[in-house]
């Protein structure tokens, strides 16, 4: 008679949790069999007492006892049937970063799939029942993951197969019958595909950002190379200028020394001639002294009277006995040499200033006067390019931006970064103030013009008195009266510089300043002094 175990299929002796032959098999009230350890472990890990196979819920945890009948059949099955299990030694053991099989004992093998219904990950061997058992074929399998509990609803112990768009969270089928009953839920696959579409757009944007940044890097490198080329050219120009000046100084020094030496030699030659003549005269005088001495002792009275007129007359001298070298001649020569060097230095400086202005022209901006800031006694042209003082006060609204005491006006455009340059014609004026100011300056009452108060400016007073309104103020010595003033600002470098455009010369620079606000061009034509200062300040196009 055939054994009873031979009448049952192989699947009947396998626990659906560990997928191995039953060990101490127990039965649930719903009629399914499991290893006692497997079932207890499953129930201990979930908030609800469910059958791992059919998901039937038990309000009270059943008391488990070993089913001796099934235990006996399982023992007989082990003896009579050889399970088709691969030798673990022939399979690859798990490697770092891979998900282990939850069923393997001893050496863990790599899991190939995770089951959301079972809540376990399986290697190729232990996954086999999911491929052959009808009930297990319906289980939800996914690629192996370590945090499998994140894929299972902790409330209902069911796979998180849906996505709630209202709450933006994953839910199970039971959740849609409770808290999410009225919410918009879709399968995870559908939401995933939609997100993938969005990811595609995001990826396109990211790729565009990458291209933009690569382009920026290319531009920066090009800028660095251009800067390097410009720097090398400027260094070469500087070396040429200083070499020229040094050569000029050395030549002037050599010429001055030679000239002074030649004057000294001429003086020495003159002195030598005078000394020789004096020595000859001394010899003659000594001879006469001897004759006089002899004559004074002579007893020949007639002879004494005959030679007396000749010996007692003053000796004849044709040269002055005084000679001196005038030190003023040397100092005068040195002064003239220095004046020539100064002229040469001025010429070289002018060349540099011309180059500087050409560079500044590239930073030219269009500046227009802001009528909302202008003092009521100032008249602005319709195009906003001219401002002058009038003797009458206009009826204008006293808005916060307007100056009420000082006859000032600002430009419309403010600058909070970069470099900018503009030019103002000051021809025909005896007074004016120009520069830039920060946005928050005081515009009411008397104003102190200084960098500490947010003003960087220069002014003209009394027709020829120029000053930089620094702390302390600096008296400016200019070769000629500027007719057009250029104003340049480098925000990041903290630089404000002023230039005489027509003379191609530098007037003054505020350096190492710290700018934290917008800067605005600043204009003050000053009062017209009964017509003597009636000419306007004119913002001119940069050539």
C-alpha positions, 0 to 999 in steps of 0.5 A: 500500500502506498504511503499517505504522503505519496497521495499528496502533492509536494506543495501540501507539505510546504509552509507558505511563509518559509517555503520549506517543509513543515516544522512543528506544523499548526493550523489556523481557524481558517484551515491553513497550515504553517510552521509554528515559528513562522506563524508566531513570528508573522503575528508578532511583526504585525498589528493585526492577527491575519492569516498570512495566506488568505488574510482572514483576521482573528479578533483574538489570537488563536492558541496554537498547537502542533497538528500531529497528523500533518507533522507525521506526514511531513516527517514521512515526506522528508524521508521519501521525497528529495526536495529539489533544492540547489546546493547553496555552495553552488550559488553566489552568496550575498554581497555587500549592498544586496538584499538577503533572502529572508528564508535562507538559514546559515549562509544567506543568498541574494534575494531576486524578488520581494513579495508584498503579500508575504512580506519577505524577500526570496532567493531563486530557490525559495521563490520557486513556490510563487511560480508553481502554486496557484494561490502564490502566483497572485502575490505582488512581487517586486524587485528586492528591497531592504525596507520591505515594510515601507511597501506594506500598509502598517494599518491593514498589512496589505501592499501599498498598490495605490496613490492618493493624490489628495494626500500625496501618499501611498495607500492600500486597497483597504485604505480606499474604503476608509480614510481615503474613500472620497479621495482621488486614488490611482494605481501606483504605476499610473502615478509613477508614469505621470511622475516619470513624464514630469521627471523628463521635463525636469531632466530637460531643465537640468540638462539645460542648466548644465549646458548654461553653466558649461557655457558660463564656464567657457565664458569665464575661461575666455574672460580670464584668457582675455584678461590675461592677454590684456594684463600682459599687454598692459605690463608690456606698455608699463615696462615700456613707459617706465623704461622710457622714463628711467632712460630719460631720467638717466640721460638727464642725470648724465647730462646734468652731471656732465654740465656741472662738471664742465662748469666746474672745469671752466671755473678751475681753468679760469682760476688757474689763469688768474693764479698765474697772473697773480703769481707774476704780479707777486714776483714783480711786486717782490722785485719792486719791494727789493728795489725800494728796500735798497733805495731806502738805504741809498746815499745817492740823493740824486738817484733816489729823486730820479727813480722815486716816481717810477717805484712809488707809483701803484703797480698796474694790474689787468685782472680781478683777484676775486673769483667765485662759482655761483651755486644758483647756476647749478640749482637752476640747471637742476630745476630746468632738468626736473621741469623737462622730466616733469613734462615728459612724465606728464606726456606719458601720464596723458597717454595712460589716461587716454588709454584709461578713458578709452576703456571707460568709454566701454562702460558708458551708460545713459543717465537721465535726471530724475525730476522727482528728486530735483530741488524746486529752484532747479529747472530740468530740460524736457529730455532730462539731460540739463539742469540749471538754477532759477531765481524762483521757486517752483510749486512742486510736491514735497515728496520724500525723494526731493531735496528741499534745501540744497539745490541738488538732483539725482539721476533716475537710474540706480546701480547696485553692481558692476561698472558704469561711466558718464560725462557731464559738461561744466563749461562756463560755470563758477560753481558745481558739484558732481559725483554719486550718492547712496540711495538712503542719503538725507534729502531734507535740510542741510546736507554734509557731503562726505563718504561717511554720509553717502556722498562721493563727489568733487566740487568747484568754488570761486571759479578756480578752487577745486576740492575732493569732498573726502574726509578730510577734504583734498585741495586739487591742483589742476593744470587747466580748468575742466570743461567736461568731467567724466565719472566712473564707478566700479561697485565691487572694487569700491572705486569712484574716479573723476576725469578731465575728458578733454585734457585726458587727465585724472582728477581724483579717485575715492578708493577702497570704499564699501558700497551696500546700497544702490548708487545714483548719479549726483548733480548740483549746478549751485545757485546762479549768483545773479547770472555769473553761474547761470550755465547748466550742467549738461549730461553729454553722450560719451564719444 
